[in-house]
Structure formats: C-alpha cells, structure tokens
Amino acid sequence: MFSGVYLQTLFRKVLREKEPKTSYYDIIKELARVAVVQLEIAKKKYLVRTEIRGLAAAWLLKLWVNKYRLML
C-alpha cells in the first residue's frame, strides 16, 4: 500500500513539473483502459501493456525521449 501511494505522489510531482497543463486523472483514466498481458522471459514473469493512447501515450513518449536524449 505504501509503495502505491509513494509512486502516485511521485508521478503527480513529475507530471506537475514536466506537463503542468496535463491532467493526472485524464492520464490515469486512459491507462485504466489499456489491456495487459503477462509474459514469461527467462523464468521471470512480467506484465506488459499492449497499447497506450491519448494523453498517456503522448506524456510517456515525451518522458522516454527526454530520458534517452539526456543519455546521448
């Protein structure tokens, strides 16, 4: 329970800093509609989202691009 609250708080903080006009609830609502599949790789199980759309996709893409641009 504590880790969930911590992650939610951290996500909201990053969202406010990076995209202040983007609604946290809109992103969570869109993520809630995403299908998830379980994959097993090298005897480890992972949950993987099959599709992300809308504000959630745009925000996650920006986050990914910024992360890897900083690593170049």
CYANA upper distance limits for C-alpha pairs under 8 A (distance plus 0.5 A):
  1 MET  CA      5 VAL  CA      6.99
  2 PHE  CA      6 TYR  CA      6.62
  3 SER  CA      7 LEU  CA      6.54
  4 GLY  CA      8 GLN  CA      6.64
  5 VAL  CA      9 THR  CA      6.63
  6 TYR  CA     10 LEU  CA      6.61
  7 LEU  CA     11 PHE  CA      6.47
  8 GLN  CA     12 ARG  CA      6.67
  9 THR  CA     13 LYS  CA      6.70
 10 LEU  CA     14 VAL  CA      6.74
 11 PHE  CA     15 LEU  CA      6.55
 12 ARG  CA     16 ARG  CA      6.59
 12 ARG  CA     24 TYR  CA      7.17
 13 LYS  CA     17 GLU  CA      6.78
 14 VAL  CA     18 LYS  CA      6.49
 15 LEU  CA     19 GLU  CA      5.78
 15 LEU  CA     20 PRO  CA      6.94
 15 LEU  CA     22 THR  CA      7.91
 15 LEU  CA     24 TYR  CA      7.79
 16 ARG  CA     20 PRO  CA      4.93
 16 ARG  CA     21 LYS  CA      8.34
 16 ARG  CA     22 THR  CA      8.44
 22 THR  CA     26 ASP  CA      8.36
 22 THR  CA     55 LEU  CA      8.26
 23 SER  CA     27 ILE  CA      7.05
 24 TYR  CA     28 ILE  CA      6.78
 25 TYR  CA     29 LYS  CA      6.42
 26 ASP  CA     30 GLU  CA      6.75
 26 ASP  CA     55 LEU  CA      7.73
 26 ASP  CA     56 ALA  CA      8.41
 27 ILE  CA     31 LEU  CA      6.64
 27 ILE  CA     55 LEU  CA      6.31
 27 ILE  CA     56 ALA  CA      5.29
 28 ILE  CA     32 ALA  CA      6.57
 28 ILE  CA     56 ALA  CA      8.08
 29 LYS  CA     33 ARG  CA      7.38
 30 GLU  CA     34 VAL  CA      7.50
 30 GLU  CA     52 ILE  CA      8.20
 30 GLU  CA     53 ARG  CA      7.56
 30 GLU  CA     54 GLY  CA      7.62
 30 GLU  CA     55 LEU  CA      8.05
 30 GLU  CA     56 ALA  CA      6.93
 31 LEU  CA     52 ILE  CA      7.29
 31 LEU  CA     56 ALA  CA      7.11
 34 VAL  CA     49 ARG  CA      7.07
 34 VAL  CA     50 THR  CA      7.43
 34 VAL  CA     51 GLU  CA      6.46
 34 VAL  CA     52 ILE  CA      6.69
 35 ALA  CA     49 ARG  CA      6.44
 35 ALA  CA     50 THR  CA      6.15
 35 ALA  CA     51 GLU  CA      7.23
 36 VAL  CA     47 LEU  CA      6.86
 36 VAL  CA     48 VAL  CA      5.98
 36 VAL  CA     49 ARG  CA      4.99
 36 VAL  CA     50 THR  CA      6.23
 37 VAL  CA     47 LEU  CA      6.18
 37 VAL  CA     48 VAL  CA      5.90
 37 VAL  CA     49 ARG  CA      7.00
 37 VAL  CA     50 THR  CA      7.39
 38 GLN  CA     45 LYS  CA      7.13
 38 GLN  CA     46 TYR  CA      6.05
 38 GLN  CA     47 LEU  CA      5.00
 38 GLN  CA     48 VAL  CA      6.69
 39 LEU  CA     45 LYS  CA      6.11
 39 LEU  CA     46 TYR  CA      5.67
 39 LEU  CA     47 LEU  CA      6.80
 39 LEU  CA     48 VAL  CA      7.62
 40 GLU  CA     44 LYS  CA      5.84
 40 GLU  CA     45 LYS  CA      4.82
 40 GLU  CA     46 TYR  CA      6.69
 41 ILE  CA     45 LYS  CA      6.93
 41 ILE  CA     46 TYR  CA      8.22
 52 ILE  CA     56 ALA  CA      7.09
 52 ILE  CA     57 ALA  CA      5.74
 53 ARG  CA     57 ALA  CA      5.31
 53 ARG  CA     58 ALA  CA      8.10
 54 GLY  CA     58 ALA  CA      6.87
 55 LEU  CA     59 TRP  CA      6.47
 56 ALA  CA     60 LEU  CA      6.55
 57 ALA  CA     61 LEU  CA      6.46
 58 ALA  CA     62 LYS  CA      6.75
 59 TRP  CA     63 LEU  CA      6.74
 60 LEU  CA     64 TRP  CA      6.59
 61 LEU  CA     65 VAL  CA      6.57
 62 LYS  CA     66 ASN  CA      6.54
 63 LEU  CA     67 LYS  CA      6.61
 64 TRP  CA     68 TYR  CA      6.82
 65 VAL  CA     69 ARG  CA      6.42
 66 ASN  CA     70 LEU  CA      6.72
 67 LYS  CA     71 MET  CA      7.14
 68 TYR  CA     72 LEU  CA      6.97
